[in-house]
């Protein structure tokens, strides 16, 4: 009789926990649906429900020790200058802190093979963050190259004197082994590097994408065999606005100490290396969708409107950390995320010119209006994207233009300052 009483109490407790988790998942789903339904285009609400349902399964599994949480691979692909350094620094800390209230380290891994690499060739990585944070960037860069001789530019593959240590395949195999190790130990993978925005580039992008997928655990020949499929991948892309400010930040990163912003813009067409793909968030998202990958597009303007930090948004909405409705961690309400790599420098491009640059970039982005309704795309916190859709719908049947024409239009706008007109 006594045993039956405790069995009943235990059963009631399990039921309460399951109901509570389903309720939290339903609230999360409702919040995301409310954000989506404010959009004036077809955002495929059924797809958003499916994402919330996945979250509910994971949370319910955590409350049931007999259930196995579903693992996922989350690719945080930037692009450059969309807060990626801050996001990576915060997630790296949270995923390595086993006492952090988010409890992310229980379900997710930041798969760094740093200890498997020879320290001698990596000791010149001078970052404020731990070296493991930079290691994923090196991995993403290594996948661009087919010819081993070209890898001289990749740190951690050569000694400072230029002596090569690893071939490309040997180097990538070290990462593949680490991805597999973390996965078979039951953790999802957070693979974060803005260098992965190269996937949006027309020439190298498709090859890099195939290499990324080929290194995931279920494609690996490493023993034991790993369960999983490409349906377990989610690509996370950030959309920054105003669009001209994103372009300005690309100048900050590469060139502000060498040339003016005006000179940088005027000579866009003279630069074979200009990273158009780093500016082109919608094209980047589109490339993942074309490959059949679930894609999550975060509108940074909408995140700002809500008063959230994008690192917390990813931790709470994507990785499923226990958070308040304000995207604060339960048990760490006063924690302030790291904000890193913010740069600024004055320039002579006028406000009117910046607005004109915004207009031509947005007009180019109308090429992706249909994509915004893709069934495998989920958009979080649409704000600037709402306005983009309104603009595109107002253009009617106007002919759209490609990325090369976009560069020409930006050059033309910048030259107005040089000519004084």
Secondary structure, DSSP 8 states (H G I E B T S, - for coil): -HHHHHHHHHHHHHHHHHHHHHHHHHHHHHHHHHHHHTSSS---HHHHHHHHHHHHHHHHHHH-TTS-----EEEE---TTSSHHHHHHHHHHHHH-TT-TT-GGGTEE----GGGS-GGGTTT---SS-HHHHHHHHHHHHTT-SSGGGGGGSTTSB-TTS-B---HHHHHHHHHHHHHHHHHTT-EEEEE-GGGGGGGSTTTHHHHHHHHHHTSGGG---SS-----GGGEEEEEEE-SSHHHHHHHHHHHHTTTTS-HHHHHHTGGG-TT--HHHH-HHHHHHHHHHTT-EEEEEEHHHHHHHT--HHHHIIIIIS---B-TTS-BTTBTT-------------S--HHHHHHHHHHHHHHHGGGTTGGG-TTEEEES-SHHHHHHHHHHHTTT-----HHHHHHHHHHHHHHHHHT-
